[in-house]
């Protein structure tokens, strides 16, 4: 289930942001003590930010946002991002949650193109991008690694 963040999700947000496994392809984890001090009481509260809830427990986060990226192919487009706790990797929750979030976006902003960037070394994220219908736009080098940028064709609303 996708839902808005709540105060009780704060420990799971800290776990996601401090996890070396989760951030292996994202520039490394943030220090837990800094997160404990600086993370708001209810992290991730803005339109397009969803907590992924499994039986009342946060297992991940899906984000849809317009970053101020420097990749020309991504400028002005919505970017899909996701973080999941390692214990749920490979169980299909990311695909299900991202599909639901993209469905929400298609209802709120019909015809909106969506991009997704990931390191090519992140095999799980590359598989997920393909499963979600993203196709390669470009590869580039950033943060000391090869990056992949994919785009999902806009879904045209049916009348």
Backbone torsions as a table, in degrees:
resi	resn	phi	psi	omega
1	UNK	NA	139.4	173.7
2	UNK	-98.9	139.0	179.1
3	UNK	-155.1	171.6	175.3
4	UNK	-73.5	154.7	177.9
5	UNK	-68.2	150.4	176.6
6	UNK	-129.5	164.3	180.0
7	UNK	-58.6	-36.0	-179.0
8	UNK	-66.6	-11.2	179.1
9	UNK	-84.3	-11.2	-174.8
10	UNK	-52.5	-45.7	178.3
11	UNK	-60.7	-35.8	178.8
12	UNK	-70.4	-38.0	175.3
13	UNK	-60.9	-44.1	179.1
14	UNK	-61.4	-43.3	178.6
15	UNK	-60.5	-44.9	178.7
16	UNK	-60.6	-47.6	-174.3
17	UNK	-75.9	-22.9	-179.5
18	UNK	-97.7	-4.5	-174.6
19	UNK	-76.8	121.2	175.5
20	UNK	-62.8	-33.8	179.8
21	UNK	-68.2	-46.2	-179.0
22	UNK	-63.3	-36.5	-174.8
23	UNK	-101.9	18.1	178.8
24	UNK	-59.0	-32.7	-179.5
25	UNK	-113.9	17.7	-177.1
26	UNK	-126.2	26.4	176.2
27	UNK	88.4	6.3	176.6
28	UNK	95.8	158.0	-177.8
29	UNK	-74.8	160.7	173.2
30	UNK	-91.8	149.1	179.2
31	UNK	-62.6	131.8	-177.4
32	UNK	-58.6	-41.4	-178.2
33	UNK	-64.8	-35.3	177.2
34	UNK	-68.0	-43.2	177.9
35	UNK	-61.4	-42.7	179.4
36	UNK	-58.3	-38.1	-179.0
37	UNK	-78.5	-40.8	-166.0
38	UNK	-101.9	-22.0	-176.9
39	UNK	-69.7	133.2	179.8
40	UNK	-63.0	163.7	-179.8
41	UNK	-57.0	-38.6	176.1
42	UNK	-123.4	93.2	-179.3
43	UNK	-71.4	157.6	170.2
44	UNK	66.1	37.8	-180.0
45	UNK	-103.6	94.0	171.6
46	UNK	-160.5	158.4	179.3
47	UNK	-57.7	133.4	-179.1
48	UNK	92.5	-1.0	175.7
49	UNK	-107.4	120.8	-176.6
50	UNK	-123.8	136.6	169.0
51	UNK	-85.1	137.0	173.7
52	UNK	-95.3	116.4	-173.3
53	UNK	-109.7	127.1	175.3
54	UNK	-120.8	111.2	178.7
55	UNK	53.1	41.0	176.6
56	UNK	86.7	3.9	-178.7
57	UNK	-122.9	135.0	177.1
58	UNK	-70.5	125.6	176.9
59	UNK	-115.7	-8.1	-178.8
60	UNK	-178.8	-176.2	179.9
61	UNK	-141.6	139.5	172.7
62	UNK	-119.2	135.0	-177.3
63	UNK	-124.4	135.5	169.9
64	UNK	-123.9	116.8	-174.7
65	UNK	-150.9	164.2	175.7
66	UNK	-108.2	93.2	-179.9
67	UNK	-77.3	162.2	175.7
68	UNK	-90.4	56.8	-175.3
69	UNK	-69.5	161.8	-179.8
70	UNK	-101.6	1.7	177.8
71	UNK	-85.1	116.5	-175.7
72	UNK	-53.6	-40.5	-178.3
73	UNK	-65.7	-18.8	-177.2
74	UNK	-101.1	-11.3	-174.4
75	UNK	-60.4	128.9	176.3
76	UNK	80.1	-1.9	-179.3
77	UNK	-100.0	160.5	176.0
78	UNK	-79.8	135.8	179.9
79	UNK	-105.5	132.2	175.8
80	UNK	-96.5	127.4	175.5
81	UNK	-131.9	158.0	-178.5
82	UNK	-157.6	147.6	174.8
83	UNK	-137.9	132.6	177.7
84	UNK	-133.3	145.6	176.6
85	UNK	-64.4	139.8	-175.6
86	UNK	-55.2	-30.9	-177.4
87	UNK	-67.3	-11.7	178.5
88	UNK	-111.0	4.5	178.7
89	UNK	-62.7	142.8	174.8
90	UNK	79.7	6.2	-177.9
91	UNK	-103.5	3.0	176.9
92	UNK	90.3	-2.8	-177.8
93	UNK	-67.2	-36.9	-179.7
94	UNK	-64.1	-45.2	179.3
95	UNK	-62.3	-44.2	-179.4
96	UNK	-64.3	-45.6	-178.0
97	UNK	-67.9	-43.1	179.8
98	UNK	-66.0	-38.6	177.1
99	UNK	-61.4	-43.1	178.4
100	UNK	-64.8	-42.4	179.7
101	UNK	-65.2	-40.9	177.9
102	UNK	-66.1	-35.6	174.9
103	UNK	-62.3	-42.0	175.6
104	UNK	-59.2	-47.0	-179.3
105	UNK	-61.1	-41.3	-179.9
106	UNK	-62.6	-30.3	177.3
107	UNK	-79.0	-38.2	-176.1
108	UNK	-79.9	-41.6	-179.3
109	UNK	-130.5	74.7	-177.2
110	UNK	-58.0	138.6	177.4
111	UNK	80.6	6.3	-176.8
112	UNK	-76.7	124.5	174.9
113	UNK	-72.6	147.8	-177.2
114	UNK	-127.6	137.6	175.8
115	UNK	-114.6	159.9	178.1
116	UNK	-144.3	130.5	177.4
117	UNK	-119.1	140.0	177.8
118	UNK	-155.1	161.0	173.6
119	UNK	-74.2	139.6	178.4
120	UNK	-63.1	-23.9	178.8
121	UNK	-73.1	-13.9	-179.5
122	UNK	-86.7	83.9	-174.0
123	UNK	-58.7	-41.1	-179.9
124	UNK	-62.7	-42.9	179.5
125	UNK	-68.9	-36.4	176.7
126	UNK	-63.9	-42.1	177.5
127	UNK	-63.7	-42.1	179.7
128	UNK	-62.6	-43.9	179.0
129	UNK	-57.6	-44.4	179.2
130	UNK	-64.7	-43.1	-179.7
131	UNK	-62.2	-34.5	-179.4
132	UNK	-82.2	-3.1	176.9
133	UNK	91.3	17.7	177.0
134	UNK	-83.2	137.9	176.7
135	UNK	-119.1	149.2	-174.8
136	UNK	-63.5	133.0	173.6
137	UNK	-105.5	-43.1	179.2
138	UNK	-165.1	161.7	169.8
139	UNK	-119.5	146.5	-179.1
140	UNK	-152.5	165.7	-179.5
141	UNK	-106.1	124.8	176.9
142	UNK	-155.5	152.5	178.1
143	UNK	52.7	40.5	177.0
144	UNK	61.1	29.1	179.5
145	UNK	-155.6	158.0	174.9
146	UNK	-74.9	130.4	-179.8
147	UNK	-110.7	153.4	179.1
148	UNK	-123.2	132.2	176.2
149	UNK	-118.3	122.8	178.2
150	UNK	-119.5	160.0	178.2
151	UNK	-131.2	142.3	173.3
152	UNK	-100.7	129.6	177.9
153	UNK	-60.6	141.3	178.7
154	UNK	-59.9	141.2	175.6
155	UNK	-87.6	120.9	-180.0
156	UNK	-82.8	126.1	-179.7
157	UNK	-64.3	140.8	175.9
158	UNK	-87.4	146.5	-176.9
159	UNK	-105.7	NA	NA
